[in-house]
Amino acid sequence: MSTDFPLQNPYEVTNEDKPSTQDHAPAQISLTDCLACSGCVTSAEAVLVSLQSHAEVLNSLDSHPSLTLRHDVEGRWRTELPNGAIDGKIFVASVSPQVRASIAATYGLSERSAGRIIDQLLGGSSGLASGGRHGTGFTWIVDTNAMRDACLVLSGDEVAASSLSFTDTNGSSSSQSSTPKKPILSSACPGWICYAEKTHPHVLPHLFRLKSPQALTGTLLKTVLSQRLKIRPDQIWHLAVMPCFDKKLEASREELTDVYWRPSSQAREPIPPVRDVDCVITARELVMLADTRGISFPSLPQEPLPPSTIPLFPDPIIESYLFPYRHHNPHRRRRRRNQDPAAGPSGGYLHHVLHAQLALHPNSALHTIRGRNADVVEYTITRSPTASLPPQTPSSDVSDETIFRAARYYGSRNITNLVRKLKPPKPRRLPGAAAMRASASSTASKTRSVAGANNSGLAEYGYIEVMACPGGCTNGGGQIKVDDVGLGDPSREGRKGMSQKEWLGKVDEAYFSMSDSGSDTDASLSQGIDAEGDTAMGVGEEDEEEGGGDI
């Protein structure tokens, strides 16, 4: 059936006999549209990203000259525009350690050397600043490990506070509104958070009330720079280089804008919100960024940027925290660039929480039990009560006291099992259901009680680290894969015949290449199994997945 009425929407489905021959512009889906829609649970990698890509980085650099910083004798900071420029920006970047590990494995470098060539690309004279309309580069390149350290401290404090707030295993307490329900679930993985918000709202009360290192870095940079330099937040352009495509979704969240931290004097002004992170690119897009500018990425100098080319950060305290290598203080504890292998490749949240609990309970011991795949591990901290008992008490009559339980769930299959266990039971509405249950056989009653114990067992856990990608963040969807053509060395001899699992091991090795030696407890965590055996305790039921992928 045909119609004589013109179409108001060129993308509307019609019943015309002949399709329209008019050419229309491709439909565009922004990241904000993706967050607002609940019609799918696919990864952000499948979304047509129009505003967060390496092309957008180059477009922003070519559209705005870099503001020049001046520091007068009275200690005041000011910004200056180049001659003839109308509007300028301060460009600042933050780089995750997982990206450095991916670059290191791709080009056969150490993690330190990989970080240096990334700095040279973003802020060096032979990098992005060597071309473009204005010769603009990034003024500061920040390591996200700095804000990750803050996240670790805050996560340990929140778990410790939650242990004091809850009066029973069901999480009912007067402070329940300000403290997540047990078990507390990590919130640093945007793929996991997006999946939970769209499909499993019953797990939202369990999530950490804590920003990720990417979000905290963005908030810190824009608040401090805008206030110290007396410039607008939109004059600061922040690029984050991350291992995961879903970090683009995180940067587009409404709550991660200046609306939540702008001065009270501007709170009621009709100012469009400014994102804390303007653009997110991945390790693969970082290489594409260099190729687009005609820069040979592995040929960049493996030397640190000259200190004279990096201005001091306007706040001296934050300057010494973000760039400790420029301040030789013998009394300052050296920050680890990466963590021990026991901490895992996803930031070490669970590792820090366990060590915080061990510190709170002297004479305690950590026991580790692996599941049926390496991405599910359970941890138990116990303490023997024999020290407080009379000396003549036989040790066989006393069992260890369980102080704290935690777990790790990586990968979409294991997360599916986790959210299924956390799902509350449906209320029984049939009349006479109680009488029917009372008259059931003793065997059926025992079966139901055992099943109920398994479903409610997660309430005993104090913390669960959840990451969408199998193997953790070093296996993020934006990392360079073993079969990526055109990335890395042209011959790809180092990756020929290598599986993705073997390649991930090489990336992990680079990730931990800068870590310090650990303790005996770290060795227990790294081994992932205690002396009692590797019996699974209601954990994942799927084999280990290979390759990156988000929920």
Buried (B, 14 or more C-beta within 10 A) or exposed (E): EEEEEEEEEEEEEEEEEEEEEEEEEEEEBBBEEBBEEEEEBEBBBEBEBEBBBBBBBBBBBBBBBBBBBEEEEEEEBEBEEEEEBEEBBBBBBBBBBBBBBBBBBBBBBBBBBBBBBBBBBBBBBEBBBEBBEBBBBBBBBBBBBBBBBBBBEBBBEBBBEBBEBBEEEEBEBEEBEEBBBBBBBBBBBBBBBBBBBBEBEEBBBBBBEBBBBBBBBBBBBBBBBBBBBEBBBBBBBBBBBBBBBBBBBBBBBEEBBBBEEBEEEEEEEEBEBBBBBBBBBBBBBBBBBBBBBEBEBBEBBBEBBEEEEBBBBBBEEBBBBBBBEEEEEEEEEEEBBBBBBBBBBBBBBBBBBBBBBBEBBEEBBBBBBBBBBBBBBBBBBBBBEBEEEEEEEEEEEEEBEEBBBBBBBBBBBBBBBBBEBBEEEEEEEEEEEEEEEEEEEEEEEEEEEEEEEEBBBBBEBBBBBBBBBBBBBBBBBBBBBBEBEEBBEEEBEBBEEBEBBEBBBBBBBBBBBBBEEBEEBBEBBBEBBBEEEEEBBBBBBBEBBBBBBBB
